[in-house]
Amino acid sequence: MADKVVDPEVIERYLLGELPPEEQTELEARYFSDPGLLDRIDAAEDDLIDDYVRRELTPARRLRFESHFLNEKRLERVRMAEALRKATAPRAAPRRAWALPLAASLFGAALLAIVLLLLRNRGLSERIETLQAERDQARARQTEIARKAVPPPETATAPRPPERPMASLPVAAIVLAPGLTRDAGDVATLAVKPQTRTVRIEARLEARARRYEASLQRAGESPVWTGSGLVSQTVDGERRLVLYFPREQFTGGDYILTVTAPDSIADYAFTVKLP
């Protein structure tokens, strides 16, 4: 169908919904590649409407016309064509036929030309609106498919600790105060036992903030964990940042937890001892 002019019978079957789905899709795909196809479809619509109002369609085609082709916009065109047919239908001459037949004929021809032009322009506008709607739907489907095909960006480079430990697993806990240093000899010690599965770290907070950022690192090394958007909790009447980590996050040695607020940075030093 793509290499030859579409047969008028095929267009009429298309308008009446008699084409198989694959042929209908192929015909609609030619809207943009065959500039004359749209005009031929509009002309076929006019012919169908004329045949309908003149009662020239077969009973089967008339049924398809009313059940598939006819809609609210085309119904108005059918009414206009019916009114035009009645206006131009030949009438019995009156007993006193002194009217000018030539003037009546010219008026009827002019009226017919005007109505046909209006119908053609209306049909073209409807077809353009339909094609634009189909184009917008196709673009929306392509955008949705492209959006689903792009994987979401990764926002974390290190595993986040669990929000809370499982109650059935042993927990090693430590409460840290800011400002403790290894040089001062007062560094807190976290003892991790063989059966420990989760580590809970509570950092006492001095600065007030709605959200905090934090990082955990071995002394002198790069962070092994970072977190953002953290919220403080009230524990024993104090504001603390409570964090949970899996046991595997730690090896023996010195660690530093850094907590950052919009206007302050606090370091918490502690030592991890393994059995």
C-alpha positions in Angstrom: 0.0 0.0 0.0 3.0 2.3 0.6 4.1 2.4 -3.0 0.8 3.1 -4.8 -2.2 5.3 -4.6 -4.8 4.0 -2.2 -7.8 2.5 -3.9 -11.0 4.5 -3.3 -12.8 1.3 -2.2 -10.1 0.8 0.5 -10.6 4.3 1.7 -14.4 3.7 1.9 -13.9 0.4 3.8 -11.5 2.3 6.2 -14.2 4.9 6.9 -16.8 2.3 7.5 -14.4 0.3 9.8 -14.3 -2.7 7.5 -10.4 -2.9 7.1 -8.4 -5.4 9.2 -6.4 -3.7 12.0 -3.1 -4.1 10.2 -4.3 -2.5 7.0 -6.0 0.3 9.0 -2.7 1.0 10.8 -0.8 1.0 7.5 -3.2 3.5 6.0 -3.0 5.8 8.9 0.8 5.8 8.8 0.6 7.3 5.3 -1.1 10.5 6.6 2.3 12.2 6.9 4.0 10.6 3.8 1.2 11.0 1.3 0.0 14.7 1.2 -2.9 13.9 -1.1 -4.3 11.1 1.0 -6.0 13.4 3.4 -7.9 15.1 0.6 -9.0 11.8 -0.9 -10.3 10.7 2.5 -12.2 13.9 2.9 -13.7 13.5 -0.6 -14.7 9.9 0.2 -16.4 11.1 3.4 -18.4 13.6 1.3 -19.3 10.8 -1.2 -20.5 8.5 1.6 -22.7 11.3 3.1 -24.2 12.0 -0.3 -24.9 8.3 -1.0 -26.4 8.1 2.5 -28.8 11.0 2.1 -29.7 9.8 -1.4 -30.5 6.3 -0.1 -27.9 4.8 -2.5 -26.0 2.7 0.1 -26.7 -1.0 0.4 -28.5 -2.1 3.6 -25.2 -3.5 5.0 -23.2 -0.3 4.1 -26.0 1.8 5.6 -25.8 -0.1 8.8 -22.0 0.3 9.0 -22.5 4.0 8.2 -24.8 4.6 11.1 -23.0 2.4 13.6 -19.4 3.2 12.8 -19.0 6.3 10.6 -21.7 8.5 12.0 -20.7 10.7 15.0 -21.9 14.0 16.4 -19.8 16.1 14.0 -20.6 14.1 10.9 -24.3 14.1 11.9 -24.3 17.8 11.4 -22.8 17.4 7.9 -25.5 14.8 7.1 -28.2 17.2 8.1 -26.7 20.0 5.9 -26.4 17.6 3.0 -30.0 16.4 3.5 -31.2 20.1 3.6 -29.3 20.8 0.5 -30.7 17.8 -1.3 -34.3 18.9 -0.5 -33.5 22.5 -1.5 -32.2 21.4 -4.9 -34.7 18.6 -5.6 -36.9 19.2 -8.7 -40.4 20.3 -7.9 -43.6 20.1 -9.9 -44.1 23.3 -11.9 -47.0 25.4 -10.7 -50.0 26.1 -12.9 -48.7 29.7 -13.4 -45.0 28.9 -14.2 -44.0 32.5 -14.8 -40.9 32.4 -12.4 -37.5 32.5 -14.0 -36.1 29.0 -14.2 -32.6 30.1 -15.1 -32.3 32.3 -12.0 -33.5 29.4 -9.8 -31.0 27.1 -11.4 -28.1 29.5 -10.8 -29.1 30.1 -7.2 -29.2 26.4 -6.5 -25.8 25.8 -8.1 -24.3 28.7 -6.0 -25.9 27.4 -2.9 -24.6 23.9 -3.6 -21.0 25.2 -4.2 -21.1 27.1 -0.9 -22.3 24.2 1.1 -19.8 21.8 -0.4 -17.0 24.3 0.4 -18.2 24.5 4.0 -18.3 20.8 4.3 -14.9 20.3 2.8 -13.3 22.9 5.1 -15.0 21.5 8.2 -13.9 18.0 7.3 -10.3 19.1 6.8 -10.3 20.9 10.2 -11.6 17.8 11.9 -9.0 15.6 10.3 -6.2 18.0 11.3 -7.4 18.1 14.9 -7.5 14.2 14.9 -4.0 14.0 13.5 -2.6 16.5 15.9 -4.1 14.6 18.8 -2.7 11.3 17.6 0.8 13.0 17.2 0.6 14.3 20.8 -0.3 10.9 22.1 2.5 9.2 20.2 5.0 11.8 21.6 3.7 11.2 25.1 4.2 7.4 24.7 7.7 7.9 23.4 8.6 10.2 26.3 7.2 7.7 28.8 9.1 4.8 27.3 12.4 6.8 27.3 11.8 7.8 30.9 11.3 4.2 32.0 14.4 3.0 30.0 16.8 5.4 32.0 17.9 3.8 35.3 17.6 6.1 38.3 21.0 7.6 39.4 22.8 6.1 42.3 22.9 8.5 45.3 24.9 6.6 47.8 28.5 5.2 47.5 28.5 3.5 50.8 25.9 1.3 52.5 23.6 3.1 54.9 23.1 1.6 58.4 19.8 0.0 59.2 17.2 2.3 60.8 16.9 0.1 63.8 18.3 -3.3 64.9 16.4 -6.4 65.0 15.3 -7.1 68.5 16.5 -10.7 68.4 20.2 -9.7 67.6 22.8 -8.7 70.2 23.6 -5.0 70.1 26.9 -3.2 71.1 26.1 0.4 72.1 28.2 3.5 72.9 27.3 7.1 73.9 29.8 9.7 72.6 30.4 13.3 73.6 31.9 15.8 71.2 35.5 17.0 71.6 37.1 13.8 72.9 40.5 13.1 71.3 42.8 10.2 71.4 45.7 12.4 72.6 43.8 13.3 75.7 43.5 9.7 76.8 39.8 9.9 77.5 38.5 8.3 74.3 35.4 6.1 74.7 35.8 2.4 73.9 33.3 0.3 72.0 33.6 -3.4 72.9 32.3 -5.7 70.2 31.7 -9.3 71.2 31.7 -12.3 68.9 27.8 -12.6 69.1 27.3 -8.9 68.3 25.4 -8.3 65.1 24.5 -4.6 65.3 26.3 -1.5 66.6 24.4 1.5 68.0 26.2 4.8 68.3 24.5 7.7 70.1 26.2 11.1 69.7 25.3 13.9 72.1 24.5 17.1 70.1 25.4 20.6 71.1 24.1 22.4 68.0 20.4 22.6 67.2 19.4 21.8 63.6 16.4 20.3 61.7 18.7 18.0 59.8 22.3 16.7 60.2 25.0 15.2 58.1 27.4 12.6 59.4 30.4 10.6 58.3 32.3 7.6 59.9 36.0 6.9 59.2 38.9 5.1 60.6 41.5 7.6 62.0 43.6 8.9 59.2 41.6 7.2 56.4 38.7 8.0 54.1 35.1 7.7 55.3 33.5 4.3 55.3 30.0 5.7 55.6 28.2 9.0 55.0 24.7 10.0 55.7 22.5 13.1 55.2 19.1 14.3 56.2 19.5 12.8 59.7 17.1 13.7 62.5 18.0 13.9 66.2 16.1 12.0 69.0 15.5 12.8 72.6 17.2 10.1 74.8 17.4 10.5 78.6 16.4 14.2 78.2 19.2 14.9 75.8 19.2 15.5 72.0 21.2 12.7 70.4 21.9 11.5 66.9 21.2 7.7 67.0 22.9 5.6 64.3 22.8 1.9 63.7 25.5 -0.1 61.8 26.1 -3.7 60.9 28.9 -5.4 62.9 30.8 -6.0 59.7 31.3 -2.2 59.3 34.0 -2.2 62.0 37.5 -3.6 62.5 39.6 -3.0 65.6 41.2 0.5 65.9 40.4 4.2 66.3 37.4 5.8 64.6 36.1 9.3 64.3 32.4 10.2 63.8 31.9 13.7 62.3 28.5 15.4 62.7 27.8 18.5 60.7 25.0 21.1 61.3 24.5 24.2 59.2 26.7 26.3 61.6 28.9 23.7 63.4 31.0 20.6 63.0 31.6 18.2 65.9 34.0 15.2 66.0 33.5 12.2 68.2 36.5 9.9 68.7 36.2 6.3 69.9 38.1 3.1 69.8 36.7 -0.3 68.7 38.0 -3.4 70.5 37.4 -6.8 69.1 37.7 -10.1 71.0 
